[in-house]
Structure formats: C-alpha cells, structure tokens
Amino acid sequence: MSEKVLMKGNEALAEAALRAGCRFYSGYPITPQTEILEYLSWRMDEVGGVFVQTESELAGINMLMGASCAGARVLTSSAGPGFTLKQEGISYLCANDIPGVIIDVMRIGSGLGDISQGQGDYWQLTRGGGHGDYRTIVLAPASVQENVDLMPLAFDLSEKYRHPVLIGSDAAIGQMMEGVELPEFQEAFDIDTYDWTLKGCKGDDLHKTIQNVFYTDFDYPKTLRARYAMIEEKEQRWESYQTEDAQIILVAYGCSSRICKEAVEMGRAEGLKLGLIRPITLWPFPVKAFENLKNVKRFISVEINILGQMVDDVKLATGCRYPVGFVGSFFDVPEPDDILVEARRILMEGQEGK
C-alpha cells in the first residue's frame, strides 16, 4: 500500500529516487536543491546505497558516470551555475550511451543569479547545454506529488534509451511542502541487469570498454536521429485543462502552471474562454497537445524568465499559425491578474479588428 506523508519537494524527489531503486548519489550543495543532498546523506545509508558529497559539481557528474557504467541506478542534482558545470559530463553521458538521472532545481538569473524560483534554464535543458549533437528527455513536475510520480519514470526512460534524463524542477516546487503518496519500494534493482555494463575481468567476463559510440558505430548519425525520432513520437507528455472551447490557451510548466490554472478559473468566472496546456515533457515538447484545437485564437506562454524561452517551441508546435504572446516575471511568480490583463487585451484587439 502507498504511504501518505507531508514532505518538502526536494526531499520527496530524494525519497522517490530511493524507492525507484537508486543506490548511488554524488553531488555538491547549492541552494535551492541542497535538501536533496542532505536527505540522501543519511537516508541512502539506511537502504544500503552509496552517497558521496563531492568536492565539486564536476566530480559529481563524473562519479555518476562511473557508477552508471558499473550498472547502478544513479542520481545527481544541482541548480543554477552548478547545473552549468555538469554540462560537459551530460554531453559525455549522451556520447557514450550511459543512463542517469540529473535534477535541476531552477533558480533565477545568469551568472551567480539568485536563489529565488526561476525558469531561466529552459534553453539549457531542452537544447543540449553542452557541446555536440544531443538532446535529453526533460520532465517538469508541477507539484510535490509529481516529483514523486516522475522519478521512477525518469529512471525507466533513461535505461530504455540508454540516455540521461533531466528533471527540471524549480525552487518553489522544491521548497514547498505538500501531502504526497509515496509508492512501495521497488524490488531491489539488480546491478547486473544490463550486459553492456563494466564488471572488470572477474570470472569469464570479457574485458569491455565504454567510449564514444561514433568510434565504433559507423551508422551513428542514422542511429542517433532514429532514437530521437522514436522519443519524440512515443514520449510526449502533457496535461490539457479546459482547452476544448478555449479561445486563448495559456502554456506553462512547473509552478507557473499552477498560477495559470487559477487564472483560467478566474477568467472563466467572468466569461473569458481560457485554457491551459501544461507540458510535462519539455523535450520532447508535446506538439500533439496542440492538435485539433478548433476555437483557439492565440496562445500565451507564461514563464518565470524575462525572455520567453518557451515561446519558440509554442510557435513551432502550432505550425506558426497563431500569434504567441508572453507573460514573464523575474524574482516573483506571474500573478493571475497579470495573465488576465493580457488575455483581456488580446480579446479586445480581436473585437476591434472585426
């Protein structure tokens, strides 16, 4: 039976990882994700796993790579500039077909930034933040419960495609406390599950190496494109909320989507036909969610950044057939009233243009 408890978002991510079979964590503290590391510093020992507080984010991602090569279910986490430091390692994970789960609890700003909630890492998460040709599956939870629910999926997808999976949380989701239902512990994950993993030369095992796939796969470009095409076809996830008759559809993820749901309800109460598409996978972006929307006139991307980093993906998902507006904020979460002001303005423009 599931267990209902009150948990902080970051701690829920950590506990869910353990229950999904993760037995190796390596990472470095940085606000607003440090509770993940703190929680696992004692809890990992209780389940017989290995916890390493590394000397840097670089060491954290590279230790993760080594443990994954040995067959373990592995996790690391960071935020802001710490997540940036992990990008070279993530590129190596992709190049070598190595699974692993990496959490980015987003905060605001470039450079040092600040510890408030933000959604300014969207481009880095979805475009491949390191060097070379690669994409990563990105899951975006919008609640503490979804932190729990998406964690086993992250490990399963990572191993299915032998590719890293990113979880794009944010400071608001990471720091809030909500009641969650925790799943039962999965049966212990067998470190010998996959025959590609490294086991040294014990017994009759052949000596193995793991290296950049394109050194040995001369059809690598075709293989890589086929893998990403399969992911885009099969792994799109989203939530649609009151979109059936909506004239204006908000697009938002993470904590911004929670505000947008309130805006939809407030707008509907005054006769505005608003709806919401909430991407759960930031990549692959859920373009299927934008199909068969008969009444829509315009989309509005709502984000906690100042440049509208998701706007281009919304335009592409609609085939550039509709105008896409933007409501953004810095430091603060967008207010429902600000969203409604923009929605009313758009509808007024439409009436005047008749």
Order of alpha helices (4+ residues) and beta strands (2+ residues): beta-alpha-beta-alpha-beta-alpha-beta-alpha-alpha-beta-beta-alpha-beta-alpha-beta-alpha-beta-alpha-beta-beta-alpha-beta-beta-beta-alpha-beta-alpha
